[in-house]
Amino acid sequence: MKKLTRFLHLCLMSFAAVAPAYAAAPRATTAPAEKSLYQRLSGYDTLAEVTDEFLTGLASDPQLGRFFVGLSDDSKTRVRQHVIDFRCVASGGPCKYTGRDMKTAHTGLNISESD
């Protein structure tokens, strides 16, 4: 399961740069539509499960866990939902990402290259 989780995470994150393109209105095509990555990954529940494992790994990581210290339960829930929605949009799912853009969301966190 860990290998699958890592694979899914890498696949989903590879779409981060093109998420706005996936969020745009779909274009009309005459060819039969191929299943979206979202559909091929079995939808929302799988994205939520992978996100839970991803965030648990980040929070317990010796280097990256510092970004989660001091967050209230409400803040953790909000972060989780934003990550799920972002991944959903990036993979062609029906969700709507309402969070800030990545640059704005991470400004002031002093994230280094090694992070």
C-alpha positions, 0 to 999 in steps of 0.5 A: 500500500505504501508503494501505491500511495507514493505512486499516487502522490507523485502522479497527483503532484505532477499535475499541480502545475496544470491544475488551472487547465483542468479547472477550466471549462471542458472543451467539446470534442467529437472523440469518445472521452478518455477517463480522467485521472480522477476516475482512474484513481477511483474518485474522491474517497481514494484521493481523501485516503491518499491525502490522509496518508500524505499529511500524516507522513508530512506531520510526522516527518522530522524536517517537515513536521514543523509546518504542522506544529501548533495547528488547531484541529480546525486548521488541520481539517481546513488544510486537509480539505484544501489538499483534497480539493486541489488534487481533485481539480488537478486530476480532472475531478468535479471538485472546486478548489477554493484555497489560495494559490500555492505561492500565496499559501506558502509565503512566510513559512520560510520553506527552504530548498531542502524542505 
